[in-house]
Amino acid sequence: MIIERTQVRSNPEDLPGLRTLKQRFSNLLQGQWLISHSLPLGFVFHTRMNKAFSLPELLFTLALLAVLSSFAVPSLDRLLTEQRSASIINQLIMRIEVARKQALLRGQTLTLCPGQGSCLGRDDWIKGALLFVDREADGKMDASDELVRTFPPLDASGRIQWRSFGNRPWIQFRPNGLTPYQSGRLTYCPSDGNPRFARQVILNTAGRTRLASDQDGDDIVETSKGQPLSC
């Protein structure tokens, strides 16, 4: 018996699997792909990202931001307070260095005292300062003395104390840049009295300044005697 083979040529467009694949590929190119077998009926997968937020997503984001802000605000307040303390003490150092430099340049005795218009008490440094040629070297600005510079009040709500040898309320430099044996310290304390934000500049008899530092790592700087700074 002879079995005749007959080759059947089918049109590729008539194949069901190919038609389905072609339709899905067409939908994918248009940005949508309808999945009818593995997902519930009517579920449409969008290839384009939806830019809007749903209500649960928005509430979750707001809650997360609130939690993060509760941690960030105290740190930011501490940073601002530390920067304010550093700025004030640096301005005090700058004024002392200007006074010493002018005494050297002029070859005269210069006095730096707290106040505006006239010299005030030793705890009034926050109100500004006067630098003048002190011809009598008595710490008082007389009519014969020459005003060299006026420093504005410091932008701070705390207080600044000056304590020195001889209990003088002013700082004086001789023509050679030395003090008249007048070592001392300027201490800044914030308005709340928190010693962690207090700062101190130390002046020696040679007219040199240095910042008091925190040697034991407790966030409170120590005085020249190694004692924690207090307000």
Protein Blocks (a to p, Z undefined) as FASTA:
>chain_A
ZZddddddddfklpmklmmmmmmmmmmmnopacdfklpcehiacdfbdcfbdcfklmmmm
mmmmmmmmmmmmmmmmmmmmmmmmmmmmmmmmmmmmmmmmmmmmnopacdddedehiacd
fklmmnoccddddfkonopacfkbccfbdcdddddfbdcddddehiiabdcddfkopaeh
iacddddddfkopaklgccddddfkopacddddfkonopacdfkopacdZZ
